[in-house]
Amino acid sequence: MIAYIDGKLAHKDPAFVIIDVQGVGYEIKISLQTYSALQDGTERCKLYTYLNIREDAHVLYGFKEFDEKTLFLDLISVSGIGPNTALIMLSSLSSGEIRQALVNEDVKTIQSIKGIGAKTAQRAIIELKDKLKKEILIGGTPTSLLAPSGNKVRGEALAALVTLGIPKNVAEKSLDAIIKKEGDSLSVEQLIKLALR
């Protein structure tokens, strides 16, 4: 998995960018949120990435903010929402607006996004509202997952557990129970060890 790409912005388009990393150009699909956050010119930039491997292609998706990548991963975990649809969602509304619509069960707002029907909007709300509410409670604010140290530790521990083959929903429940019991002063290593017991 490619976690991020840090290099020189060689080309910027509303749908994709090309980042030059020591002579190799990486084409990365982006949302309009990321497009707006990037400066014009050949600046150095860092994008958090998600590599989608399909039978016919390997596609990189990039995000200026880690928070946007996290929401993207949440969205593609919903049945019926693929990477391209999630990118359209992130281009249509801000991360905060999407989270707010999901938490408030605002089917109309989610359904207003091109390519999202009533069933998909309802499924996204059902599958993500509780998870997003927990993130708000644990992290304090949903807009920055990197700011609170407890939330960053939880995110790193969750990623490690999923990499080890533990289903994401099982890992999340386990981590939430541990954080509730032990507090959020645990290190990533301690959190992972407790979750693996």
C-alpha positions in Angstrom: 0.0 0.0 0.0 1.2 3.5 -0.8 0.4 5.7 2.2 1.4 9.0 0.6 3.4 10.6 -2.2 5.6 13.6 -1.7 7.1 15.3 -4.7 6.8 18.2 -7.1 3.5 19.0 -8.6 4.1 18.5 -12.4 0.5 18.8 -13.6 -2.8 19.9 -12.0 -6.3 19.2 -13.4 -9.6 19.2 -11.5 -9.8 15.4 -11.8 -6.2 14.4 -11.4 -2.7 15.5 -10.7 0.7 14.3 -11.7 3.4 14.4 -9.0 7.0 14.0 -10.0 9.0 12.0 -7.5 12.6 11.9 -8.5 11.8 11.6 -12.2 8.8 9.3 -11.9 5.4 10.8 -12.6 2.5 9.5 -10.5 -1.0 10.1 -11.9 -3.3 10.5 -8.9 -7.1 11.0 -9.1 -8.3 13.8 -6.8 -11.5 15.4 -5.5 -12.3 19.1 -6.0 -11.5 19.6 -2.3 -7.9 18.5 -2.9 -7.8 20.5 -6.2 -8.8 23.7 -4.4 -6.2 23.0 -1.6 -3.3 22.7 -4.0 -1.4 25.8 -5.2 -0.8 26.4 -8.9 2.8 26.0 -10.2 5.4 23.4 -9.6 5.4 23.4 -5.8 6.3 20.5 -3.6 3.2 18.7 -2.3 2.3 15.7 -0.3 -0.9 13.7 -0.9 -2.2 10.9 1.2 -3.1 8.1 -1.1 -5.2 5.0 -1.6 -4.3 2.4 -4.1 -7.3 0.7 -5.7 -6.3 -2.5 -7.4 -8.7 -3.9 -10.0 -8.5 -6.6 -12.5 -7.9 -4.1 -15.3 -6.1 -1.2 -13.6 -4.2 0.1 -10.5 -5.6 3.5 -9.7 -4.1 5.9 -7.1 -6.5 8.3 -5.3 -5.0 11.3 -3.5 -6.1 13.6 -0.7 -4.4 16.8 0.6 -5.8 16.2 4.1 -5.7 12.8 6.0 -9.2 13.6 7.2 -10.5 13.5 3.6 -8.7 10.1 3.0 -10.3 8.7 6.2 -13.8 9.7 5.0 -13.1 8.3 1.6 -12.2 4.9 3.1 -15.4 5.1 5.2 -17.4 5.8 2.1 -16.0 3.0 0.0 -16.7 0.5 2.8 -20.4 1.0 2.1 -21.9 -1.5 -0.4 -22.7 0.3 -3.6 -20.2 3.1 -3.2 -17.0 2.6 -5.1 -13.9 4.8 -5.3 -15.1 6.9 -8.2 -18.5 7.5 -6.5 -16.8 8.4 -3.2 -14.6 10.9 -5.1 -17.7 12.5 -6.6 -19.2 12.7 -3.2 -16.0 14.5 -1.9 -16.1 16.8 -4.9 -19.8 17.7 -4.4 -19.7 18.4 -0.6 -17.0 19.1 1.9 -16.0 16.4 4.3 -17.7 18.2 7.1 -21.0 18.5 5.2 -20.9 14.8 4.3 -20.3 13.8 7.9 -23.0 16.1 9.2 -25.5 14.7 6.6 -24.7 11.1 7.6 -24.9 11.8 11.3 -28.1 13.8 11.0 -29.6 11.1 8.7 -30.1 13.7 6.0 -31.0 11.5 3.1 -31.9 14.5 0.8 -28.4 16.0 1.0 -26.6 12.7 0.4 -29.1 11.9 -2.4 -28.4 15.3 -4.0 -25.0 14.0 -5.1 -24.8 12.8 -8.7 -24.9 9.0 -8.8 -26.3 8.5 -5.3 -29.8 7.1 -5.2 -32.2 6.8 -2.3 -31.1 3.2 -1.4 -27.4 4.0 -1.5 -27.9 7.2 0.6 -29.9 5.2 3.2 -27.3 2.4 3.3 -24.5 5.0 3.8 -26.4 6.5 6.7 -27.2 3.2 8.3 -23.6 1.9 8.0 -21.7 5.1 8.9 -23.8 7.2 11.2 -22.9 5.4 14.4 -19.2 5.1 13.5 -19.0 8.9 12.8 -20.8 9.7 16.0 -18.2 7.6 17.9 -15.4 9.4 16.1 -16.9 12.7 17.2 -17.2 11.6 20.8 -13.7 10.0 21.0 -11.9 12.6 19.0 -13.7 15.8 20.0 -14.1 17.1 16.4 -14.8 15.2 13.2 -12.9 17.7 11.0 -9.4 16.8 12.0 -8.5 13.2 12.8 -4.8 14.1 13.2 -5.2 16.8 15.8 -6.2 14.8 18.9 -3.4 12.5 19.9 -5.9 9.8 21.2 -7.7 9.7 17.9 -4.4 9.5 16.0 -3.3 6.6 18.2 -6.7 4.9 17.6 -6.4 5.4 13.9 -2.9 4.0 13.7 -3.9 1.0 15.9 -7.0 0.4 13.7 -4.9 0.4 10.6 -2.4 -2.0 12.1 -5.2 -4.4 13.2 -6.8 -4.3 9.8 -3.5 -5.0 8.2 -3.1 -8.0 10.5 -6.3 -9.4 9.1 -8.9 -8.4 11.8 -12.2 -7.2 10.3 -12.4 -3.4 10.5 -15.7 -3.4 12.4 -14.5 -5.9 15.0 -11.2 -4.0 15.5 -13.2 -0.7 15.9 -15.4 -2.2 18.6 -12.5 -3.6 20.4 -10.5 -0.4 20.3 -13.5 1.7 21.4 -14.1 -0.6 24.4 -10.4 -0.4 25.4 -10.3 3.4 25.1 -13.5 3.7 27.1 -12.0 1.4 29.9 -8.4 2.5 29.9 -8.6 6.1 28.7 -6.9 7.7 25.7 -3.4 7.9 27.2 -2.3 4.5 25.8 0.4 4.2 23.1 -0.3 2.6 19.7 1.7 -0.5 20.8 -0.3 -0.8 24.1 -3.6 -0.4 22.3 -2.7 -3.1 19.7 -1.6 -5.5 22.4 -4.8 -5.1 24.4 -6.9 -5.4 21.3 -5.2 -8.7 20.3 -5.9 -10.3 23.7 
